[in-house]
Amino acid sequence: MARKIGSRYTANQILGRGSAGTVWLGEGPDGPVAIKLLREDLASDQELVGRFVQERTALLGLDHPNVVSVRDLVVDGTDLALVMDLVRGTDLRTRLERERRLAPEAAVAIVADVADGLAAAHAAGVVHRDVKPENVLLDMQGPLGPGGAHPALLTDFGVAKLIDSPRRTKATKIIGTPDYLAPEIVEGLPPRAAVDIYALATVLYELLAGFTPFGGGHPGAVLRRHVTETVVPLPGIPEELWQLIVQCLAKAPASRLRASELASRLREQLPLLAGMPPLEVDEPDTEPADEPAEAAGPGEPAAARVRRGAVPLVPGAKPDSNRDTHTSMRVPGPDELAGGARGTARAPRATGAPRPGSARHRAQTRRRRIVLGAATAALLAAVGIGTWLATSGDDGAGPSDTKNSAPASP
């Protein structure tokens, strides 16, 4: 059902829903547009609305081929809406869910596009703060790039900052999507441009591997991994590309590349990646193999055992498997962050290998024990026969034959 947005725009059809609001296909004075209608609780906060309107100049000033441009900001009664360019395509999350992982050439080309968009934003003093596949749009009507990749555009600038208004959250709160949060955000530091680089490197890792480097399980466990663990290498990609990912996932913000540098360095890798198929690697487990999962409650799905078995960092926080949803949690204290083991993050399993503790893994273990037992029995039998032969005479008489022979005459 169509609805008016301000005096100049009409929202005709819902295109999608996110954590901050609903995206509509709309019509304006200059033709089709995308209208992001923000949640009513955001629109009803007058202080927040006034603060967001102050960001209008920065948002309207972002003009780059790899950024979804904001055309207008509408404040009308309970409606707070961003009017944006309409991109004919899909978001990167949808493609990733369909294909699970992308060929390295396509993945790098997409991330290089996004890095170019971030470079323009950072030059204008704007930090995105919520870079993730859901906020990357693929223009299906644009020219194909390396690896058959469609042009990528970053969207939703300013939305994370809107949700993270001081009136809505305190300095002890974290607003963001756990899988992509830079360590300095987890530690309560203000977000700078480097947080976008960390998140984008996480997206690149996810496009290559099919999973994020520190995600999985309880949100608190995810936050801990960002701070305490190092990233697990991905097999089969050029060393220089891997070093780029490692540098952009550095714990220290100053060690990461700037967006323009990242875009340039990634494009240098494209000739080395031409024709390379998607990586063959399975997602790691969400908990250590030596820590049994907690039993699921009555009527609870088996998958809940994994989520509930993960290490909680924030007391009372609930597992959140939807990465499209901002998670609000308090900033963990130094003692909580230091409580986890420092080391390498969850290592990917070899393709086809069973998960530790699974029924397939237990059956495989039983088969190995049976084979080992049979081999041991055969070895013991062989040793016994060898001992019997060693105690026999040259004539082949056994011990019983010697024992029962007649004594010699005196």
C-alpha positions in Angstrom: 0.0 0.0 0.0 1.4 3.4 -1.0 2.1 6.0 1.6 3.3 9.6 1.4 6.7 10.5 2.8 6.8 14.3 3.2 5.4 16.4 0.4 7.6 15.2 -2.4 7.9 11.4 -2.1 5.6 8.4 -2.3 6.7 5.0 -0.9 5.1 2.3 -3.0 6.6 -1.1 -2.2 8.7 -2.6 0.6 12.1 -3.8 -0.7 13.5 -5.0 2.6 13.7 -4.7 6.3 16.7 -4.1 8.5 17.7 -3.3 12.1 17.1 0.4 11.7 14.0 0.5 9.6 12.3 -0.5 6.3 13.5 0.2 2.8 10.8 1.1 0.2 10.7 1.5 -3.5 9.5 5.1 -3.9 8.9 7.8 -6.4 10.1 11.4 -6.2 10.2 14.5 -8.5 13.2 13.1 -10.4 12.0 9.5 -10.7 12.4 6.2 -8.8 14.2 6.4 -5.4 14.9 4.1 -2.4 13.4 5.4 0.8 14.7 4.2 4.1 12.0 4.8 6.7 13.6 4.6 10.1 12.0 3.0 13.1 9.3 5.0 14.9 11.3 5.0 18.2 14.1 6.8 16.4 11.8 9.3 14.7 10.0 10.2 18.0 13.2 11.2 19.8 13.4 15.0 19.0 16.9 15.4 20.3 18.1 12.5 18.1 16.3 13.9 15.1 17.9 17.3 15.6 21.3 15.7 15.9 20.8 13.7 12.7 19.6 16.7 10.8 23.0 18.3 11.7 24.7 15.5 9.8 22.6 16.3 6.7 25.4 18.3 5.0 28.0 15.5 5.4 25.6 12.8 4.2 24.4 14.8 1.2 27.9 15.7 0.3 29.0 12.1 -0.2 29.1 11.8 -3.9 31.1 8.7 -5.2 30.4 5.9 -7.6 30.8 3.3 -4.8 28.5 5.1 -2.3 24.7 5.0 -2.4 24.0 8.7 -2.5 21.6 10.3 0.0 19.4 12.7 -1.9 17.2 14.0 0.9 16.4 13.7 4.5 12.7 13.9 5.4 11.4 14.7 8.9 7.6 14.8 8.8 5.6 14.0 12.0 6.6 10.5 13.0 8.4 9.8 9.8 12.1 10.1 9.6 13.4 8.9 6.2 16.5 8.9 4.1 15.8 9.3 0.4 18.6 7.5 -1.6 19.6 6.5 -5.1 17.8 3.4 -6.2 20.3 0.6 -6.9 18.9 -2.1 -9.2 20.4 -5.3 -7.7 20.8 -7.1 -4.4 22.9 -6.9 -1.3 26.1 -8.8 -0.7 24.6 -10.9 2.1 22.0 -12.3 -0.3 24.7 -13.4 -2.8 26.9 -14.8 0.0 24.0 -16.9 1.3 23.3 -18.2 -2.2 26.9 -19.1 -3.1 28.4 -19.5 0.5 31.7 -18.2 -0.7 33.0 -16.3 -3.7 35.9 -16.8 -6.0 38.9 -14.8 -4.8 39.0 -12.5 -7.8 35.3 -11.5 -7.5 35.6 -11.1 -3.7 38.7 -8.8 -3.9 37.1 -6.7 -6.7 34.0 -6.1 -4.6 36.0 -5.2 -1.5 38.2 -2.9 -3.5 35.1 -1.0 -4.7 33.9 -0.7 -1.1 37.3 0.5 0.0 37.1 3.3 -2.7 33.8 4.4 -1.3 35.2 4.4 2.3 38.1 6.4 1.1 35.8 9.2 -0.1 33.8 9.1 3.1 36.8 9.2 5.3 38.2 12.1 3.3 34.9 13.9 4.1 35.2 13.1 7.8 32.5 10.5 7.8 33.0 7.1 9.5 30.5 4.4 8.5 30.7 2.3 11.7 28.6 -0.6 10.4 30.4 -2.1 7.3 29.0 -5.6 6.6 27.6 -7.5 3.7 24.0 -6.3 4.4 25.2 -2.7 3.7 26.9 -3.5 0.4 24.7 -3.3 -2.6 25.6 -4.9 -6.0 24.4 -3.0 -9.0 23.2 -5.7 -11.4 22.8 -3.2 -14.2 26.4 -2.0 -14.0 29.3 -3.3 -16.1 30.9 -6.5 -14.9 34.3 -6.2 -13.3 37.1 -8.7 -12.6 35.8 -12.2 -11.8 32.4 -11.2 -13.1 31.8 -9.0 -10.1 29.0 -6.4 -10.3 29.9 -2.9 -9.1 29.6 -2.6 -5.3 28.2 0.4 -3.4 28.2 1.0 0.3 25.0 2.2 1.8 23.5 3.2 5.2 26.1 5.9 6.1 25.0 7.7 9.3 22.5 5.0 10.5 24.8 3.5 13.0 25.7 6.9 14.3 22.0 7.7 14.6 21.3 4.6 16.6 24.3 5.3 18.8 23.1 8.7 19.9 24.4 9.6 23.4 20.8 9.9 24.7 20.1 6.3 23.6 23.3 4.7 24.8 25.9 5.4 27.5 29.7 5.3 27.1 29.5 1.8 28.7 27.4 0.5 25.8 28.4 -1.1 22.5 26.2 -0.7 19.4 27.1 -2.7 16.4 27.1 -6.1 14.7 29.4 -8.3 16.8 31.1 -10.2 13.9 32.5 -7.0 12.4 33.4 -4.9 15.5 36.9 -3.7 15.8 38.8 -4.4 19.1 39.0 -0.8 20.1 35.2 -0.5 20.0 34.9 -3.6 22.2 37.4 -1.9 24.6 35.2 1.3 24.7 37.3 3.6 22.6 35.6 6.1 20.1 35.2 4.8 16.6 37.6 6.3 14.0 38.2 5.5 10.3 40.2 2.4 11.2 37.1 0.6 12.5 35.7 0.6 8.9 39.0 -0.9 7.6 38.8 -3.7 10.2 35.2 -4.4 9.4 35.9 -4.5 5.6 38.8 -6.9 6.1 36.4 -9.1 8.1 34.0 -8.9 5.1 36.8 -10.0 2.7 37.7 -12.9 4.9 34.0 -13.9 5.0 33.6 -13.7 1.2 36.7 -16.0 0.8 36.0 -18.5 3.6 32.2 -18.4 4.0 32.4 -17.4 7.7 33.8 -14.5 9.7 37.2 -14.9 11.4 36.0 -14.3 15.0 32.2 -15.0 14.7 30.2 -17.9 16.0 28.4 -18.6 19.3 27.5 -16.2 22.0 28.0 -12.5 21.2 30.2 -12.1 24.3 32.5 -14.9 23.0 32.7 -13.1 19.7 33.7 -9.8 21.4 36.4 -11.6 23.3 37.9 -13.2 20.2 38.2 -9.8 18.5 40.4 -8.6 21.4 42.4 -11.7 22.3 42.7 -14.0 19.3 44.7 -13.9 16.1 43.2 -14.7 12.8 43.6 -18.2 11.3 45.3 -18.3 7.9 43.2 -19.3 4.8 44.9 -21.9 2.6 45.2 -21.4 -1.1 45.5 -17.6 -1.5 48.6 -15.6 -2.4 50.8 -14.7 0.6 50.6 -11.0 -0.3 46.8 -11.0 -0.2 46.9 -12.8 3.1 49.3 -10.3 4.6 46.9 -7.5 3.5 44.1 -9.1 5.4 46.2 -9.7 8.5 47.4 -6.0 8.4 43.8 -4.7 8.2 42.7 -7.0 11.0 45.5 -5.8 13.3 44.5 -5.1 16.9 46.2 -1.7 16.9 44.2 0.7 14.7 47.4 2.6 13.6 48.7 -0.6 12.0 45.9 -0.9 9.5 46.0 0.5 6.0 44.0 3.5 5.0 41.0 2.9 2.7 42.7 4.3 -0.4 45.8 2.2 0.2 43.7 -0.9 0.7 41.8 -0.3 -2.5 45.0 0.1 -4.5 46.8 -2.9 -3.0 43.8 -5.1 -3.6 43.6 -4.2 -7.2 47.2 -5.1 -7.6 46.3 -8.7 -6.5 43.6 -9.2 -9.2 45.9 -10.5 -12.0 47.2 -13.2 -9.6 43.6 -14.3 -8.7 42.2 -14.7 -12.2 40.5 -18.0 -12.7 41.1 -19.2 -9.1 38.1 -21.2 -7.8 36.4 -20.6 -4.4 38.4 -21.9 -1.5 37.7 -25.3 -0.1 37.4 -24.8 3.7 34.7 -25.7 6.2 33.5 -23.5 9.0 35.1 -24.2 12.3 33.3 -25.2 15.4 31.9 -22.5 17.7 33.4 -24.0 20.8 36.5 -25.9 21.7 36.4 -29.7 21.1 37.5 -30.4 24.7 34.5 -28.5 26.2 31.3 -30.4 25.7 28.3 -28.5 24.7 25.6 -27.8 27.2 22.6 -30.0 26.7 19.7 -28.4 25.0 16.6 -27.7 27.0 13.2 -29.3 26.3 12.0 -28.4 22.9 15.2 -26.5 22.2 16.9 -27.1 18.8 20.2 -29.0 18.8 22.0 -25.9 17.4 21.3 -24.1 20.7 23.7 -26.4 22.4 26.6 -24.8 20.5 25.4 -21.3 21.1 24.8 -21.8 24.8 28.1 -23.6 25.3 30.1 -20.7 24.1 31.9 -18.5 26.7 29.6 -15.7 27.9 31.4 -12.3 28.2 28.4 -10.1 29.0 26.2 -11.5 31.8 22.6 -11.7 30.8 23.1 -11.2 27.1 21.2 -13.5 24.7 22.7 -15.3 21.7 22.1 -13.4 18.5 22.5 -15.3 15.3 21.1 -12.6 13.1 24.0 -10.5 11.9 21.6 -7.9 10.4 20.7 -6.9 14.0 22.6 -4.4 16.0 23.5 -5.8 19.4 23.5 -3.5 22.4 25.8 -4.7 25.2 27.9 -3.1 27.9 31.6 -2.6 27.3 33.3 -5.6 28.9 35.8 -4.8 31.7 39.6 -5.5 31.3 39.3 -8.5 33.6 36.7 -10.0 31.4 38.7 -9.5 28.2 41.8 -10.8 29.9 40.0 -13.9 31.1 40.0 -15.6 27.7 42.9 -17.7 26.4 45.1 -15.7 24.1 45.9 -17.6 20.9 44.8 -18.4 17.5 41.1 -18.2 16.6 39.0 -21.2 15.7 40.9 -23.1 13.0 38.8 -24.2 9.9 38.3 -27.9 9.5 39.5 -29.8 6.5 36.8 -30.2 3.9 34.7 -33.2 4.7 36.1 -33.7 8.2 33.4 -34.3 10.9 32.8 -31.8 13.7 34.4 -33.0 17.0 31.7 -34.4 19.2 29.2 -35.0 16.4 27.6 -38.4 15.7 29.8 -38.8 12.7 32.9 -38.0 14.7 31.9 -40.5 17.4 31.2 -43.3 14.9 34.6 -42.6 13.2 36.3 -42.8 16.6 34.6 -46.1 17.4 35.7 -47.5 14.0 39.3 -46.5 14.7 39.2 -48.2 18.1 37.9 -51.4 16.6 40.6 -51.4 14.0 43.2 -50.6 16.6 41.9 -53.4 18.8 42.0 -55.9 16.0 45.5 -54.9 15.1 46.6 -55.2 18.7 45.1 -58.7 19.0 46.8 -59.8 15.8 50.1 -58.5 17.0 49.7 -60.3 20.4 48.8 -63.5 18.6 51.9 -63.2 16.4 54.1 -62.6 19.4 52.6 -65.7 21.2 53.3 -68.0 18.2 56.8 -66.7 18.0 57.5 -67.4 21.6 56.1 -71.0 21.3 58.4 -71.7 18.3 61.4 -70.2 20.2 60.9 -72.7 23.1 60.6 -75.8 20.8 63.5 -78.1 19.9 64.9 -78.5 16.4 62.9 -81.7 16.0 59.7 -79.8 16.5 58.8 -81.4 19.8 57.0 -79.0 22.1 57.4 -78.6 25.8 54.7 -81.3 26.5 56.7 -83.8 24.5 59.8 -83.2 26.6 57.9 -83.4 29.9 56.4 -86.8 29.1 59.4 -88.6 27.7 60.9 -91.6 29.5 63.9 -91.0 31.8 67.3 -92.2 30.6 68.7 -95.5 32.0 71.3 -95.2 34.7 
